[in-house]
Amino acid sequence: MADCVVSVAEFRAGNFRRVSFEVASEARKVADALNVPLYGIAVGAGVGDKAKELGWYGVDKVFVADDPALEHYVPELYVPVIASIIERWNPAAVLLPASVDGKDLSARLAARLQTGLAQDCIQVVCDGGAVKAKRPIFAGKCLAWCEWAQGALPMISCRPNVMDCKDADATRQADVEKVAVDLPEARSKVLGVELDTTGKVELTEAEIIVSGGRGMKAAENFVILEQLAKELGAAVGASRAAVDAGWRPHSDQVGQTGKVVNPNLYIAVGISGAIQHLAGMGSSKYIVAVNKDPEAPIFTKADYGIVEDLFKFIPAFTEEVRKLKSTC
Ligand SMILES: Cc1cc2nc3c(=O)[nH]c(=O)nc-3n(C[C@H](O)[C@H](O)[C@H](O)COP(=O)(O)OP(=O)(O)OC[C@H]3O[C@@H](n4cnc5c(N)ncnc54)[C@H](O)[C@@H]3O)c2cc1C
């Protein structure tokens, strides 16, 4: 008999990443359906002081591995520590963030615990006592429901920005237990991390994204997207065509071979809407496309379409946003 559901949090630079709370919220629903407690695992340097925050999102008890050596994600350390905590119980499911580090961690944990992993899921349900997870496949063209053989532990990584996050309830207290960590000798070490200090909004966490494609015609033309993004508090993304042309760094690429994003608003500018691009942004809540070709495939996916030359539309739109903001 399963005795709990487990949600693993991601702690970076002194804070939990928001996806940790989304994962806890989804895991709470599964725990409620099965009538078992929800245990959280928090690993990092200084994470103990923040662990109670997981309780605000539904975790009943947080198991904390707090050690300076765990400041950065090092698989050789994180995997045995987290696996040894999970092995204390017989969980009905383990949910983790499908962030860049989380995807790596979940694959390694699944191998270590000899179970199957459903990666990058968008929904987790409990159906007659069986945990099932839904995930997009074939570049988002289909959705697959995954379930596990009897006795196998469902390991599920959850796509950021998709699952509903509970409102934080600061009155809800979780028990916090410090776990003595027995760290193995790591063969690799992260010497330091250089954080982007430009104030750029991280694509995978952005509420609004303005992305440019080949239609932008040159690297310097992205300045009009930067200006619009600044007014909207948005991040700037790009299609692979724009990245391959050297106009934007690969870290800005959205799509099958770039980042998967789920903002509330995605504005695709001069992007045709190839399937590989849609794979990265198709689940955005609202999609606006600006394209001079009325037949561009992006319009079949867009909630709002503007058939216009982007070099006319974007500066005029930015000006309108500015005016609107000044009257608010
Ligand atoms: C294995 C594989 C993986 C891939 N991974 C990715 C990925 O991760 N992300 C990705 O984006 N692509 C990816 N691609 C590439 C993808 O197939 C497309 O080639 C790419 O998305 C096209 O980029 P685009 O829409 O910017 O360019 P185009 O398809 O050339 O479209 C440019 C658009 O701009 C419009 N336009 C031009 N001028 C203007 C103007 N002045 N005003 C308004 N509109 C204008 C045009 O009408 C056109 O629709 C991948 C391909 C493969 C094979």
The ligand as an SDF file (V2000), in Angstrom:
LIG
                    3D

 53 58  0  0  0  0  0  0  0  0999 V2000
   14.6040   18.7400  -36.2810 C   0  0  0  0  0  0  0  0  0  0  0  0
   14.1700   20.1740  -36.3760 C   0  0  0  0  0  0  0  0  0  0  0  0
   14.0750   20.9120  -35.2310 C   0  0  0  0  0  0  0  0  0  0  0  0
   13.6590   22.2430  -35.2870 C   0  0  0  0  0  0  0  0  0  0  0  0
   13.5520   22.9580  -34.1300 N   0  0  0  0  0  0  0  0  0  0  0  0
   13.0490   24.2170  -34.1870 C   0  0  0  0  0  0  0  0  0  0  0  0
   12.8410   24.9710  -32.9910 C   0  0  0  0  0  0  0  0  0  0  0  0
   13.1430   24.5480  -31.8600 O   0  0  0  0  0  0  0  0  0  0  0  0
   12.3030   26.1960  -33.1020 N   0  0  0  0  0  0  0  0  0  0  0  0
   11.9520   26.7600  -34.3130 C   0  0  0  0  0  0  0  0  0  0  0  0
   11.4760   27.8910  -34.3330 O   0  0  0  0  0  0  0  0  0  0  0  0
   12.1780   26.0720  -35.4540 N   0  0  0  0  0  0  0  0  0  0  0  0
   12.7230   24.8320  -35.4250 C   0  0  0  0  0  0  0  0  0  0  0  0
   12.9730   24.1780  -36.5880 N   0  0  0  0  0  0  0  0  0  0  0  0
   12.8560   24.9100  -37.8420 C   0  0  0  0  0  0  0  0  0  0  0  0
   11.4250   25.0710  -38.3630 C   0  0  0  0  0  0  0  0  0  0  0  0
   11.1230   23.9520  -39.1970 O   0  0  0  0  0  0  0  0  0  0  0  0
   11.3120   26.3530  -39.2310 C   0  0  0  0  0  0  0  0  0  0  0  0
   12.2590   26.3030  -40.2790 O   0  0  0  0  0  0  0  0  0  0  0  0
   11.5190   27.6380  -38.4480 C   0  0  0  0  0  0  0  0  0  0  0  0
   10.6840   27.6340  -37.3020 O   0  0  0  0  0  0  0  0  0  0  0  0
   11.1530   28.8150  -39.3190 C   0  0  0  0  0  0  0  0  0  0  0  0
   11.3910   29.9920  -38.6350 O   0  0  0  0  0  0  0  0  0  0  0  0
   10.5640   31.3050  -38.9960 P   0  0  0  0  0  0  0  0  0  0  0  0
    9.1230   31.0770  -38.8350 O   0  0  0  0  0  0  0  0  0  0  0  0
   11.1940   32.4350  -38.2550 O   0  0  0  0  0  0  0  0  0  0  0  0
   10.9540   31.5210  -40.5420 O   0  0  0  0  0  0  0  0  0  0  0  0
   10.0740   31.3740  -41.8310 P   0  0  0  0  0  0  0  0  0  0  0  0
    9.4060   30.0690  -41.9010 O   0  0  0  0  0  0  0  0  0  0  0  0
   10.9540   31.7720  -42.9750 O   0  0  0  0  0  0  0  0  0  0  0  0
    8.9370   32.4530  -41.6340 O   0  0  0  0  0  0  0  0  0  0  0  0
    9.1510   33.8420  -41.6640 C   0  0  0  0  0  0  0  0  0  0  0  0
    7.7830   34.5080  -41.6240 C   0  0  0  0  0  0  0  0  0  0  0  0
    7.9580   35.9000  -41.5290 O   0  0  0  0  0  0  0  0  0  0  0  0
    6.9400   36.5250  -42.3100 C   0  0  0  0  0  0  0  0  0  0  0  0
    7.4200   37.8580  -42.6420 N   0  0  0  0  0  0  0  0  0  0  0  0
    8.4870   38.1740  -43.4460 C   0  0  0  0  0  0  0  0  0  0  0  0
    8.6280   39.5040  -43.4940 N   0  0  0  0  0  0  0  0  0  0  0  0
    7.6530   40.0450  -42.7370 C   0  0  0  0  0  0  0  0  0  0  0  0
    7.2720   41.3740  -42.3850 C   0  0  0  0  0  0  0  0  0  0  0  0
    7.9770   42.4380  -42.8440 N   0  0  0  0  0  0  0  0  0  0  0  0
    6.1970   41.5610  -41.6100 N   0  0  0  0  0  0  0  0  0  0  0  0
    5.4740   40.5120  -41.1410 C   0  0  0  0  0  0  0  0  0  0  0  0
    5.7930   39.2320  -41.4250 N   0  0  0  0  0  0  0  0  0  0  0  0
    6.8690   38.9950  -42.1990 C   0  0  0  0  0  0  0  0  0  0  0  0
    6.7460   35.6010  -43.4880 C   0  0  0  0  0  0  0  0  0  0  0  0
    5.4730   35.7930  -44.0750 O   0  0  0  0  0  0  0  0  0  0  0  0
    6.9290   34.2260  -42.8650 C   0  0  0  0  0  0  0  0  0  0  0  0
    5.6950   33.6900  -42.4730 O   0  0  0  0  0  0  0  0  0  0  0  0
   13.3790   22.8530  -36.5470 C   0  0  0  0  0  0  0  0  0  0  0  0
   13.4880   22.0840  -37.7000 C   0  0  0  0  0  0  0  0  0  0  0  0
   13.8790   20.7710  -37.6270 C   0  0  0  0  0  0  0  0  0  0  0  0
   13.9740   19.9730  -38.8900 C   0  0  0  0  0  0  0  0  0  0  0  0
  1  2  1  0
  2  3  1  0
  2 52  2  0
  3  4  2  0
  4  5  1  0
  4 50  1  0
  5  6  2  0
  6  7  1  0
  6 13  1  0
  7  8  2  0
  7  9  1  0
  9 10  1  0
 10 11  2  0
 10 12  1  0
 12 13  2  0
 13 14  1  0
 14 15  1  0
 14 50  1  0
 15 16  1  0
 16 17  1  0
 16 18  1  0
 18 19  1  0
 18 20  1  0
 20 21  1  0
 20 22  1  0
 22 23  1  0
 23 24  1  0
 24 25  2  0
 24 26  1  0
 24 27  1  0
 27 28  1  0
 28 29  2  0
 28 30  1  0
 28 31  1  0
 31 32  1  0
 32 33  1  0
 33 34  1  0
 33 48  1  0
 34 35  1  0
 35 36  1  0
 35 46  1  0
 36 37  1  0
 36 45  1  0
 37 38  2  0
 38 39  1  0
 39 40  1  0
 39 45  2  0
 40 41  1  0
 40 42  2  0
 42 43  1  0
 43 44  2  0
 44 45  1  0
 46 47  1  0
 46 48  1  0
 48 49  1  0
 50 51  2  0
 51 52  1  0
 52 53  1  0
M  END
$$$$
